[in-house]
Amino acid sequence: TPRMVRHTTVLCMPSASDTAMTLIFTSILTGFTKKFEDGVKGLVKGCCEGTVEMYNRISAELLPTPSKFHYTFNLRDISKVFQGMLMVTTKTCNTGELFAKLWLHESMRVFYDRLINVEDQEWYTKAAVELAVRFLKVPWTHEELFEAEDAQPIMFVDYLKPGADVRLYEYVSNFSKLEPLLDDCLDEYNVTFPSQMNLVFFTDAIKHISRMTRILRQPRGNAMLVGVGGSGKQSSTRISAFASQMDCVQIAISRGYGIPEFREDIKKLMIATGVEGKSTVFLFTDSQIVEETMLEDLNNVLNSGEIPNLFPQDEMDKIVSGMLPVMKELGLPASRDNCIQQF
C-alpha cells in the first residue's frame, strides 16, 4: 500500500534487453577468441545470439509447475554457458565445428540437465539443433546427433590425460575411451582410501561423472544431485572429486550434533581451502540436515562465499597472518582487508 511504500525507496530494475545481453557476451567471447582460428571467431556472434534466443524460448515455453518448480531461468544461466565456453584453449578447440559442438555441450549442461522428463529433453535438443543450424550454419540434424544408434554423446571433459599438470578441457572424440579411464581412476581410489567402492561405469554414470567434473573445475561450482536413495549420488561425487584431484569432505553426524558443531566443521573447511589452498569438494546429504539453519549457511556460502560473523576476531587474526605468505606469493599488497578478501 502507498502508506507502507512511503517509508521505503522503490527501485525498479527492468531486465536486460536481448540486444544488451548479446552485446555484453559478444564482447567477452570476442576478447577470449582473439588467438583462435578465423573459423572459431566467425561463430562468436552466432553463439551469443543463439544462447539468448534459447534462454528466451525456454523461459517462455518450459514454465515452472509443482513437479518442475526448479524450471526458473535467469541471466546467470546465460553467463554459465559462456563461463563453460571460456574453459577451452586454442590447442583443444581449433576449428569452427568443434567450437559449435562446445556451444551445444555447454548450453545442454546449463539448460538440458535441469529438465526432468524425456518430453522436455527432446523439446530442448530439437530447439538446440535448430538454433545451431540457423545461427552457426552447421549441417547437423537431430537424427544424426541424438537419435541414430551409433550417435555419440557430445561431451567435453578434463580427465582424458590423468595426472597431467595442466588439465585441458577437451572434446571426447571416442566415448568408449572414458570407461577404461574411469576404471583406472577407481582402482587408484581404492588403493588410496580404506573405504572401497565397487562401481560399474555404464553410459549414464559416465555422463553424470563428466558433468560433475565440469562443475568442479569452475569457480564456486555447485550442484544438487536428485535421485532415489542408493542410486550412486555420493559414490559418483567421490570419484568425480578424485578424478578432479580434489579432497572430498563430508560432515560426520553424531549425537548432539547441531549448529555450533556444523559451523566448526565449516571453519575447518574454509581454512583448508582459503589459507592452505586445497581444492575441496564439500558433500552434504539430505539426511545430514539436522537444522534448517544449516541450509541458510550453505546458501550464504554459495551466494557470497562466506557466512556472516563465522570467525571471531582472534581467529580472523590467525587467518590474516596465515594469508601473508600467500599474498606475498601472489604479489599482492598484504593489508588486512586484502588478506580477508583473498581468503
Disulfide bonds with the S-S distance in Angstrom:
none
